[in-house]
Amino acid sequence: MQEITRREFVKMGMASMAGLFLRGLELSSLQFVPEVDNPLDSYPERGWEKIYRDQFRYDSTFHFLCAPNDTHNCLLRAYVKNGVVTRIGPSYGYGKARDVYGNQASHRWDPRCCQKGLAFVRRFYGPRRVKNHFVRKGFKEWYDAGFPRDEAGRIPPQYLNRGKEPFVKVSFEEACEIVAQTTVNIATTYSGDKGTELLRKQDYDEAMIEAMKGAGTQVLKLRGGMPLLGATRIFGLYRFANSLALLDAKMRQVDQEAALGARAWDNYSWHTDLPPGHTMTCGQQTIDFDLATAENAAMVVCWGMNWIVTKMADGHWLTEARLKGTRVVTVACEYQATSNKTDELILLRPGSDPAFALGLAQVIIQEKLYDAEFVKGHTDLPLLVRMDTLKLLKPQDLIQDYKPKGLKDTQILKAEERAPLATKQDRQIITESLRNEWSDFVAWNLDTNQPEVITR
């Protein structure tokens, strides 16, 4: 009989145990599945549910004002986990708001947000967010070279490759230095007679050159952004434009009355999708009224705005108004997003809006389709108009040495009088000079068959 060594015996034993174990696994597959009568009473394993429950768990929250490029300023709530904002939602606090007169807001304002606000967290951590200070490569080279210019004051073309060259990362201090020195260089270059001559060589209009009055700071153009998007951080650029009058005073050695600041681009003509032709033609911006009152109108005409796209947070007011029977009409140059929410769509050629509006006014007046009482009490149509100047007739045109009447709900400031603190203001405040400019108006009294002064 062959002897078995200890090593061989251990090997054979381990092989036998492994075989028995595998055989047991094989037989276990033939066993009956444990029967569960009530899964809510005795569920085998529910730990996996924690993964889904933890998806929306958060460590803390904070509220912030969403003001990317509109005037809604929705108050949103951010949910933070491990120091990272994981999602954004509405604050559900608008219904709790109360004004200084004690009027309580409706909870119909909640939830107030839009799809762009809900996805705003992607902008926080997205790859396109600018997290450092950068300057265009060609511009920095022009700065480093000492602001070279040709004989007409133009920048050499090798430095003007915007969109074709990369950006260079700089420090905060260097970025501020570049901005400051460039601002001084531009203002200095175009100041005085020398600057005026350079502008002529660059084919600037003579009327523009004359309006500058020799101040190089007038060449600088700044846009502060919409005031509701940040009164100090964005709108503050207008204050910076005005403060450049200090630079002009030093360069041209003029007093503060003659010093001029920079030019400012307005927030309508140069702002995104707003129609600048509307203001140029009609003399009035497409001002936003309170969109929540749409449901109180028998008809809503969307003209000069694409409600569903540019007023996303207020889109539900239009939908709810339609549910209550309000008819909606869109006047536009294209089939816009709001058009499929309307009863009628009127397509116009660009620039023909005023002619169409005048045609509507003619038909409404000629066929007396207006509400006479509303027109008399809430519009300026009853006011008399001068046929020679086509401007509203003023009382001083009829009454010698006429003085504007006092206004009950308006505080008028004298020339040297200062307005009270904002917290102390309880009515409209205007200067005396503005009140005189407004003056009063004149309407025709059918009872006396004479003109009569009308105040605000």
C-alpha positions in Angstrom: 0.0 0.0 0.0 1.3 3.4 -1.1 2.0 5.8 1.7 0.3 9.3 1.6 2.3 12.2 2.7 0.9 14.9 4.9 1.0 17.5 2.1 -0.9 15.1 -0.3 -3.5 14.5 2.4 -4.1 18.2 2.9 -4.5 18.7 -0.8 -7.0 15.9 -1.2 -9.0 17.2 1.9 -9.2 20.7 0.5 -10.4 19.3 -2.9 -13.1 17.3 -1.3 -14.4 20.2 0.8 -14.5 22.4 -2.4 -16.5 19.7 -4.2 -19.0 19.4 -1.4 -19.4 23.2 -1.3 -20.1 23.5 -5.0 -22.5 20.6 -4.8 -24.3 22.5 -2.1 -24.7 25.5 -4.3 -26.0 23.3 -7.0 -28.7 21.8 -4.8 -29.6 25.2 -3.3 -30.9 26.4 -6.7 -33.5 23.6 -6.4 -34.9 24.9 -3.1 -38.3 26.6 -2.9 -38.4 30.4 -2.9 -39.4 31.7 0.5 -43.1 32.7 0.3 -44.0 36.3 1.4 -47.6 36.9 2.1 -47.4 40.6 2.8 -44.4 42.4 1.2 -45.0 45.5 3.3 -45.0 43.5 6.5 -41.9 41.3 6.0 -39.9 42.3 3.0 -36.7 40.3 2.5 -34.4 43.3 1.9 -35.2 47.0 1.4 -31.8 48.6 1.8 -31.6 49.2 -1.9 -34.3 51.8 -1.5 -31.9 54.1 0.4 -30.1 54.8 -2.9 -33.3 56.4 -4.3 -34.3 58.1 -1.1 -30.9 59.7 -0.8 -31.0 61.2 -4.3 -33.0 64.2 -3.0 -31.6 64.4 0.5 -29.7 67.6 1.2 -27.5 69.1 3.9 -28.7 72.7 3.7 -30.6 75.2 1.5 -30.3 78.9 0.7 -32.4 81.4 -1.2 -31.1 83.5 -4.1 -32.5 85.9 -6.7 -32.3 84.5 -10.2 -31.5 87.5 -12.4 -29.6 86.3 -15.5 -31.1 88.4 -18.2 -34.7 89.3 -17.4 -36.7 91.4 -15.0 -38.6 88.6 -13.2 -36.0 88.3 -10.4 -37.5 85.0 -9.2 -36.7 84.1 -5.7 -35.4 80.5 -5.9 -34.2 77.9 -3.4 -30.9 76.0 -3.9 -30.4 72.6 -2.3 -26.8 71.8 -1.1 -25.2 68.4 -0.5 -21.5 68.0 0.4 -21.0 71.6 -0.4 -22.4 71.4 -3.9 -25.7 72.7 -5.2 -27.4 69.6 -6.5 -30.7 71.1 -7.7 -32.8 74.3 -7.7 -36.5 74.8 -7.0 -39.1 77.5 -6.4 -39.2 79.2 -3.0 -43.0 79.0 -2.6 -42.9 82.2 -0.7 -44.6 84.7 -3.0 -48.0 84.0 -1.5 -46.7 85.1 1.8 -45.7 88.6 0.5 -47.5 91.7 1.9 -46.9 95.3 0.7 -46.7 98.4 2.9 -50.4 98.9 2.6 -51.2 95.5 4.0 -52.3 93.9 0.7 -51.6 90.1 0.8 -50.3 88.4 -2.4 -52.0 85.4 -3.8 -50.5 81.9 -3.7 -51.3 81.7 -7.4 -47.9 83.3 -7.9 -46.3 80.0 -6.7 -44.4 78.2 -7.9 -42.6 81.1 -9.6 -39.7 80.0 -11.8 -38.9 78.9 -15.3 -37.0 76.1 -17.0 -33.9 78.3 -17.3 -33.9 79.0 -13.6 -34.3 75.3 -12.8 -31.3 74.4 -15.0 -29.3 77.4 -13.7 -27.2 75.0 -11.5 -25.5 73.8 -14.8 -24.2 77.3 -15.2 -22.6 77.2 -11.7 -20.4 74.2 -12.5 -20.4 74.1 -16.3 -17.3 74.2 -18.3 -18.2 77.5 -19.9 -18.4 79.5 -16.7 -15.6 82.1 -16.6 -13.8 81.6 -13.3 -10.7 83.6 -13.9 -9.6 86.9 -15.5 -8.9 86.8 -19.2 -7.9 89.3 -21.9 -7.9 88.8 -25.6 -4.3 87.9 -26.8 -4.1 90.7 -29.5 -5.5 93.3 -27.1 -2.9 92.4 -24.5 -0.2 92.6 -27.1 -1.5 96.1 -28.0 -1.4 97.0 -24.4 2.1 95.6 -23.8 3.3 97.5 -26.9 2.2 100.8 -25.4 -1.0 101.4 -27.4 0.4 101.9 -30.9 -1.8 103.7 -33.4 -1.5 104.8 -37.0 -1.6 108.5 -38.1 -5.5 108.5 -38.0 -5.5 107.1 -34.5 -6.6 103.6 -35.5 -5.3 100.5 -33.9 -3.1 98.4 -36.2 -5.0 95.5 -37.7 -2.7 92.8 -36.3 -4.2 93.5 -32.9 -7.8 93.3 -34.1 -8.4 89.6 -34.5 -11.4 89.1 -32.2 -12.9 85.7 -32.6 -9.8 84.3 -34.3 -7.4 84.3 -31.3 -7.3 82.8 -27.8 -7.7 84.6 -24.5 -4.8 85.0 -22.1 -5.2 84.5 -18.3 -4.1 87.4 -16.2 -4.2 88.2 -12.5 -6.9 90.4 -10.9 -4.5 93.2 -10.4 -3.2 93.1 -13.9 -6.7 93.1 -15.3 -7.6 96.2 -13.4 -4.4 97.8 -14.5 -5.1 97.1 -18.2 -8.6 98.5 -17.9 -7.5 101.7 -16.1 -4.6 102.4 -18.5 -6.6 101.7 -21.6 -9.4 104.0 -20.4 -6.9 106.8 -19.8 -5.2 106.2 -23.2 -8.5 106.4 -25.1 -9.6 109.5 -23.3 -6.2 111.2 -23.8 -6.0 110.3 -27.5 -9.3 111.9 -28.4 -9.2 115.0 -26.2 -8.8 118.5 -27.5 -8.1 119.7 -31.1 -5.7 116.7 -31.8 -8.4 114.2 -30.8 -11.0 116.1 -32.9 -8.7 115.8 -36.0 -8.2 112.1 -35.4 -12.0 111.5 -35.3 -12.3 113.4 -38.6 -9.7 111.2 -40.2 -11.8 108.2 -39.0 -14.8 109.7 -40.8 -16.8 110.5 -37.7 -19.9 112.6 -38.4 -19.3 116.3 -37.7 -22.4 116.5 -35.5 -21.0 113.7 -33.3 -17.7 115.4 -33.1 -19.3 118.7 -32.2 -21.4 117.1 -29.4 -18.2 115.8 -27.7 -17.0 119.4 -27.0 -13.4 118.3 -27.2 -13.8 115.7 -24.3 -12.0 112.5 -25.1 -14.0 110.7 -22.4 -17.1 111.1 -24.7 -15.5 108.4 -27.0 -15.8 105.9 -24.2 -19.1 104.0 -24.4 -20.4 101.9 -21.4 -23.5 99.9 -20.9 -24.5 99.1 -17.3 -27.1 96.5 -18.0 -30.7 96.5 -16.8 -31.0 98.1 -13.4 -33.3 95.4 -12.0 -30.5 92.8 -12.6 -28.1 94.5 -10.1 -28.3 98.1 -9.1 -24.7 98.2 -7.8 -22.8 95.5 -9.6 -24.2 95.9 -13.1 -26.0 99.2 -13.3 -23.0 100.8 -11.5 -21.2 101.1 -14.8 -23.3 104.1 -15.5 -22.0 105.7 -12.3 -18.5 104.9 -13.5 -19.3 106.6 -16.9 -20.4 109.7 -15.0 -17.4 109.7 -12.7 -15.1 109.8 -15.7 -15.9 113.5 -15.7 -13.2 113.7 -13.0 -10.7 112.4 -15.5 -11.8 114.9 -18.2 -11.5 117.7 -15.7 -7.9 116.8 -15.0 -6.9 116.2 -18.6 -8.5 119.3 -20.1 -8.0 121.5 -17.0 -11.7 122.5 -17.0 -14.1 123.2 -14.1 -16.7 120.7 -12.9 -19.4 122.4 -14.9 -17.6 121.9 -18.2 -16.2 118.4 -17.5 -17.9 115.5 -19.3 -18.1 111.8 -18.5 -18.4 108.9 -20.9 -21.3 107.9 -23.1 -23.8 105.3 -22.0 -25.6 102.8 -24.2 -29.2 102.5 -23.1 -30.8 99.2 -22.0 -33.3 99.0 -24.9 -31.7 99.7 -28.2 -28.7 97.5 -27.5 -30.3 94.8 -25.4 -30.9 91.3 -26.7 -34.2 90.7 -28.5 -35.9 94.0 -27.7 -37.2 96.0 -30.7 -35.3 99.2 -30.9 -37.4 100.4 -33.9 -40.4 100.4 -31.6 -38.9 103.3 -29.6 -37.5 105.1 -32.6 -40.8 105.1 -34.4 -43.4 105.4 -31.6 -41.4 107.2 -29.0 -42.3 104.7 -26.4 -40.7 101.4 -25.2 -42.7 98.2 -25.1 -43.2 98.6 -21.3 -44.2 95.6 -19.3 -47.5 96.0 -17.5 -48.5 93.7 -14.7 -48.9 90.5 -16.7 -50.9 89.0 -13.8 -53.9 91.2 -14.9 -54.2 89.5 -18.2 -57.2 87.5 -17.0 -59.1 90.7 -16.4 -59.0 91.6 -20.1 -61.5 90.5 -22.7 -58.7 90.6 -25.3 -54.9 90.5 -25.0 -52.8 91.7 -27.9 -49.2 90.6 -27.8 -47.4 93.3 -29.7 -43.7 94.0 -29.4 -43.0 91.0 -27.2 -42.8 87.2 -27.4 -44.5 86.4 -24.1 -44.0 82.7 -24.0 -40.2 83.0 -24.6 -39.2 86.2 -22.9 -41.6 86.1 -20.0 -41.5 82.4 -19.2 -42.2 82.8 -15.5 -45.4 84.7 -16.3 -46.6 82.4 -19.1 -49.2 80.8 -16.9 -51.1 84.0 -16.6 -51.8 84.0 -20.3 -52.8 80.4 -20.2 -55.2 80.9 -17.3 -56.6 84.0 -19.0 -57.5 81.9 -22.0 -59.2 79.4 -19.8 -61.4 82.2 -18.6 -62.4 83.2 -22.1 -59.8 85.9 -22.9 -59.1 86.2 -26.6 -55.4 86.5 -27.5 -54.0 88.1 -30.7 -50.4 88.1 -31.7 -48.9 90.9 -33.9 -45.4 90.0 -35.1 -43.1 89.6 -38.1 -42.9 85.8 -37.7 -44.7 82.8 -36.3 -43.4 83.0 -32.8 -43.8 80.7 -29.8 -46.7 82.8 -28.5 -48.5 82.5 -31.8 -49.7 79.0 -31.1 -51.3 80.2 -27.9 -53.4 82.8 -29.7 -56.8 82.9 -31.4 -55.6 85.2 -34.2 -52.2 85.8 -35.7 -51.4 89.0 -37.7 -48.1 88.8 -39.7 -46.6 92.2 -40.7 -43.7 93.3 -42.7 -40.9 94.7 -40.5 -41.4 98.4 -39.9 -45.1 98.5 -40.9 -46.3 98.3 -37.3 -47.1 102.1 -36.9 -49.1 102.2 -40.1 -51.1 99.2 -38.9 -51.6 100.8 -35.5 -52.9 104.0 -37.1 -55.3 102.0 -39.3 -56.7 100.2 -36.2 -57.1 103.6 -34.4 -59.0 105.0 -37.4 -61.4 102.1 -37.6 -62.0 102.0 -33.8 -62.8 105.8 -33.7 -64.7 105.9 -37.0 -67.0 102.9 -36.1 -67.1 103.9 -32.4 -65.9 100.6 -31.1 -64.4 102.2 -28.0 -65.7 102.4 -24.4 -66.4 106.2 -24.2 -66.4 106.3 -20.4 -63.1 104.5 -20.2 -61.5 106.7 -22.8 -62.6 109.8 -21.0 -61.4 108.7 -17.6 -58.2 106.7 -18.4 -56.7 108.0 -21.6 -55.4 111.4 -22.9 -57.6 111.3 -26.0 -60.0 114.1 -24.6 -57.0 116.5 -24.2 -56.7 119.2 -26.8 -53.9 119.2 -29.4 -52.4 122.3 -31.1 -52.8 122.0 -34.9 -49.7 124.1 -35.6 -47.2 122.0 -33.5 -49.2 118.8 -33.1 -48.4 118.9 -29.3 -50.7 118.9 -26.4 -52.2 122.3 -25.7 -50.9 123.8 -22.4 -52.8 126.2 -20.1 -50.0 128.8 -20.5 -50.8 128.9 -24.2 -54.2 130.4 -23.2 -53.7 132.0 -19.8 -51.0 134.6 -19.2 -48.6 133.9 -16.3 -50.3 130.5 -15.6 -48.9 128.6 -12.7 -49.3 124.8 -12.5 -51.7 123.7 -9.9 -50.7 121.7 -6.8 -50.8 117.9 -6.9 -52.4 116.0 -4.1 -50.3 112.8 -4.3 -47.0 114.2 -5.4 -44.3 115.9 -3.4 -42.6 118.8 -5.3 -39.0 119.7 -4.3 -37.7 123.2 -4.5 -34.4 123.9 -6.3 -32.2 123.4 -3.3 -34.5 120.9 -1.4 -33.3 117.3 -1.0 -35.6 114.3 -1.2 -36.2 112.4 2.0 -34.7 109.0 2.7 -36.2 106.2 0.7 -37.8 104.8 3.9 -39.6 108.1 4.5 -41.0 108.5 1.0 -44.7 107.8 0.8 -45.6 109.4 -2.5 -44.2 110.4 -5.9 -41.4 113.0 -5.7 -40.5 115.3 -8.5 -38.5 118.6 -8.8 -40.2 121.9 -9.3 -38.6 122.3 -12.7 -40.0 119.0 -13.8 -43.5 120.0 -12.6 -43.3 123.2 -14.6 -42.2 121.2 -17.6 -45.2 118.8 -17.2 -47.5 121.7 -16.5 -51.3 120.9 -16.9 -53.5 120.1 -19.8 -56.6 121.5 -21.5 -59.9 119.8 -22.5 -63.1 121.1 -24.0 -66.1 121.5 -21.6 -69.2 120.6 -23.5 -71.4 122.2 -20.8 -69.8 125.6 -20.9 -68.6 125.3 -24.5 -65.2 126.6 -23.4 -61.7 125.1 -22.8 -61.0 124.0 -19.2 -57.7 123.2 -17.4 -57.2 119.6 -16.4 -54.6 118.6 -13.8 -53.0 115.2 -12.9 
